[in-house]
Amino acid sequence: MSTMPTTMEVVHPGPIATFQDLGRHGVMGLGIPVSGALDERSHRLANRLVGNPETHPTVEATLGGLAVRFSGPVVVAVTGADVDVFVGDRQEAINCVLRVPRGTTLRLGAPRSGLRSYVAVSGLFSLPTLFDSSSTDLLSGLGPEPLQAGDRIDLRRPDPGAVNPAAISFAPVSVPTSHVICLVHPGPRRDWLTQSAWETLVSQEFCVSPRSNRIGVRLEGPTLERRRHEELRSEGLITGAIQVPGDGRPVVFMHDHPTTGGYPVIGLVRAEDLHLMGQLAPGDTVAFRPA
């Protein structure tokens, strides 16, 4: 006799919540961004805690507020931003294994620090894939739509014994902070900006603009002066590129960035530091130092 699949019902999506995995690789030549979890470390940790492969999608919830209800008992983990987690009326912690009974709502509060939470559920969300990924790309609209109240997503059950809470019940990791230091490499168009622009980039502090999103982290503060003012032909971009538009205010391109751009790239954020950029909320600050 067949059994009904467990479903996750979205009670409230919060400001924005999307499905993200490790992204689409090898297709930027087609104009398709990588996408995927902005804080990849937290995404991987959430999956490990519930016994999933790290490639499985998680829910990336920005600024908390997510509430989801499950039609059957599930094992979940919440990582990333420092938020209050509620299973029904019971308050729980982040970075640990949580058991959610059938019909119970999992709810996230507003972050005290950090920006994005990652919710993993033991098993696999039944989602469409494109180029081996179920990530939502907000720039092109590829992948599943952002979550909306009333959405129901089926869950494929995990293999029996996939989760061993006694071995991985809690992960002692640090929570995001409101100020980070990221290492940067010189970019391919550093010579299009003045030497003082580079010195400013790697010595001053910048503030995250409210206009930031999954496409790019826009920075406010000191402006970076261009040495050359002619038009630059569009050229390829990669995640972590620090582009300087005409107003001199740098933009750090994140996972949903366009694959080409026509402003000079002064630097590249070290790949190992991108998860820090992915947790910066508006008003947080970042300092860059030479790699």
C-alpha positions in Angstrom: 0.0 0.0 0.0 1.4 3.4 -1.0 1.8 6.2 1.6 1.2 9.9 1.1 4.5 11.8 0.9 5.3 14.3 3.6 4.8 17.9 2.4 6.2 21.2 3.6 3.5 23.9 3.5 4.7 27.5 3.5 2.7 29.4 6.2 4.7 32.6 5.7 7.8 33.1 3.5 9.2 36.1 5.3 10.8 38.9 3.2 12.1 36.4 0.6 12.9 32.7 0.7 14.2 30.6 -2.1 15.5 27.1 -2.7 19.3 27.0 -3.1 21.9 24.2 -3.6 25.5 24.4 -4.8 24.5 26.0 -8.0 24.9 25.6 -11.8 28.4 25.0 -13.0 29.9 25.1 -16.4 27.1 27.1 -18.1 28.3 30.7 -17.7 29.2 30.6 -21.4 25.4 30.3 -22.0 24.8 33.5 -20.0 23.6 31.5 -17.0 24.9 32.5 -13.5 26.0 29.9 -11.0 23.4 30.9 -8.4 23.4 28.7 -5.3 23.6 29.4 -1.5 25.3 32.7 -0.8 26.6 31.3 2.5 27.7 28.0 1.2 29.3 26.9 4.5 26.0 27.3 6.3 24.2 25.4 3.5 26.6 22.5 3.7 26.4 22.4 7.5 22.6 22.3 7.5 22.6 19.3 5.1 25.3 17.5 7.1 23.3 17.9 10.4 20.2 16.2 8.9 22.2 13.5 7.1 21.7 14.8 3.6 24.3 15.1 0.8 25.7 18.6 0.7 24.3 18.9 -2.8 20.7 18.8 -1.7 18.7 22.0 -1.8 18.0 24.0 1.4 15.6 26.9 2.0 17.6 30.2 2.0 15.5 32.6 4.1 16.5 36.3 4.1 15.9 38.4 7.2 14.0 35.5 8.9 10.3 35.4 9.2 9.9 32.0 7.5 7.2 29.7 8.9 6.6 26.3 7.4 4.4 23.4 8.5 5.0 19.7 7.9 2.4 17.0 7.2 4.6 14.3 8.8 7.4 14.1 11.3 10.7 15.4 10.0 14.3 16.1 11.1 15.5 19.6 10.3 18.4 22.0 11.0 18.6 25.7 10.8 22.0 27.4 10.2 23.5 30.7 9.2 22.1 34.0 10.7 21.6 34.2 14.5 17.9 33.8 14.8 15.4 32.4 17.3 14.0 29.1 16.1 10.6 27.8 17.2 9.2 24.3 16.8 5.6 24.9 17.7 5.8 27.0 20.9 9.1 25.5 21.9 12.2 27.6 21.3 15.2 25.8 19.9 18.7 26.6 18.8 20.4 27.0 15.4 23.2 24.7 14.3 21.6 21.6 15.8 19.4 18.6 14.9 15.7 19.4 15.5 12.8 16.9 15.4 9.5 18.5 14.2 6.3 16.4 14.9 3.6 16.0 12.3 1.5 19.1 11.8 3.9 21.3 13.7 5.1 24.7 12.4 8.8 25.6 12.3 9.3 29.4 12.6 12.3 31.7 12.3 12.5 35.1 14.1 14.4 38.2 12.9 18.2 37.9 12.8 20.2 39.4 15.6 23.2 39.2 13.3 23.7 37.9 9.8 21.1 38.0 7.0 20.4 34.5 5.7 19.2 31.3 7.3 19.4 27.9 5.8 16.8 25.3 6.6 17.6 21.7 5.7 15.1 18.8 6.0 16.1 15.2 6.1 15.3 13.8 2.7 15.0 15.6 -0.7 12.6 18.4 -1.8 10.7 17.4 -4.9 11.8 20.2 -7.2 12.5 20.7 -10.9 16.2 20.8 -11.9 18.0 22.8 -14.6 21.6 22.0 -15.4 21.8 19.8 -12.3 20.6 22.4 -9.9 17.3 23.4 -8.2 18.6 26.9 -7.3 16.4 29.9 -7.8 18.2 32.6 -9.9 16.6 36.0 -9.1 18.3 37.7 -12.0 17.1 35.5 -14.9 14.1 33.9 -13.2 15.5 30.3 -13.7 14.7 27.7 -11.1 11.8 27.4 -8.7 9.8 30.6 -7.9 10.5 32.3 -4.5 8.4 30.7 -1.8 4.8 32.0 -1.4 2.3 31.4 1.4 0.3 28.3 0.6 3.0 26.6 -1.4 3.3 22.9 -0.8 6.5 21.0 -1.6 6.7 17.2 -1.4 9.6 15.6 0.5 11.2 12.3 -0.6 12.0 10.4 2.5 15.7 9.7 3.4 17.2 6.3 3.7 16.5 4.7 7.1 19.3 5.5 9.6 20.6 8.5 7.5 20.6 10.7 10.6 22.6 9.9 13.7 21.8 12.7 16.2 24.1 11.2 18.8 27.1 11.8 16.5 26.1 15.2 14.9 23.5 16.7 17.2 25.2 20.1 17.5 27.8 22.0 15.5 29.8 24.6 17.6 30.2 27.2 14.8 30.4 31.0 15.2 27.4 33.1 14.2 27.8 35.9 11.6 29.0 39.3 12.8 28.1 42.9 11.7 31.7 43.6 10.6 33.9 41.4 8.5 37.3 41.5 6.9 37.7 39.9 3.5 40.9 39.3 1.5 41.0 40.6 -2.1 43.2 39.9 -5.1 43.9 42.6 -7.7 41.3 42.6 -10.5 41.9 42.5 -14.2 41.1 46.2 -14.6 42.9 47.6 -11.6 44.9 49.7 -14.0 41.7 51.5 -15.0 41.5 53.1 -11.5 44.0 55.2 -9.7 46.6 53.8 -7.3 44.8 55.8 -4.6 41.6 53.9 -5.4 43.3 50.6 -4.7 44.8 51.9 -1.5 41.4 53.2 -0.5 39.8 49.8 -1.2 42.3 47.9 0.9 42.5 50.4 3.8 39.1 51.9 4.4 35.8 50.5 5.7 32.6 50.3 3.6 29.0 50.1 4.6 26.5 47.7 3.1 23.7 49.5 1.2 20.0 48.5 1.5 20.0 48.1 -2.3 22.1 45.0 -1.9 20.7 41.6 -3.0 21.7 38.2 -4.3 23.0 39.8 -7.4 25.5 42.1 -5.7 26.5 43.7 -2.4 26.5 47.4 -3.0 28.8 49.4 -0.8 28.6 52.9 0.5 31.5 55.0 1.8 34.7 56.2 0.1 34.4 56.5 -3.7 37.0 54.9 -5.9 38.5 57.2 -8.6 38.9 56.0 -12.2 42.1 56.8 -14.1 40.6 55.9 -17.5 37.2 57.2 -18.4 36.6 55.7 -21.9 33.9 53.1 -22.3 35.0 49.5 -21.4 33.7 46.7 -23.6 31.6 44.2 -21.8 33.7 41.3 -20.5 33.2 38.2 -18.4 32.5 38.4 -14.7 32.9 35.9 -11.8 31.4 35.7 -8.4 33.4 38.0 -6.0 34.3 40.5 -8.7 34.4 44.1 -7.3 33.1 46.3 -10.0 33.3 50.1 -9.9 30.5 51.8 -11.7 30.5 55.5 -12.8 29.6 56.8 -9.3 32.8 55.2 -7.8 30.9 53.1 -5.3 32.0 49.5 -5.5 29.7 46.5 -6.0 30.7 43.0 -5.0 29.0 40.6 -7.4 27.4 37.6 -5.7 25.9 34.3 -7.0 23.1 35.7 -9.2 25.3 38.2 -10.9 25.2 38.8 -14.7 27.9 36.9 -16.6 29.2 40.0 -18.4 29.7 43.7 -17.4 31.0 46.9 -18.8 32.6 48.6 -15.7 36.1 47.9 -14.5 36.8 45.2 -12.0 39.3 46.5 -9.5 39.5 43.4 -7.3 38.3 39.9 -6.5 37.1 38.8 -3.1 38.9 35.6 -2.1 36.5 32.6 -2.7 37.0 31.4 0.9 35.5 34.8 2.1 32.4 34.9 0.0 30.3 33.3 2.7 31.1 36.3 4.9 29.8 38.7 2.2 26.6 36.5 1.9 25.7 37.2 5.5 26.2 41.0 5.5 22.9 42.9 6.2 22.2 46.5 5.3 24.2 48.8 7.7 26.9 46.1 8.3 30.5 47.0 7.4 33.3 45.3 5.5 37.0 46.0 5.2 39.1 44.6 2.5 42.8 43.6 2.8 45.3 42.4 0.2 45.3 38.6 -0.1 
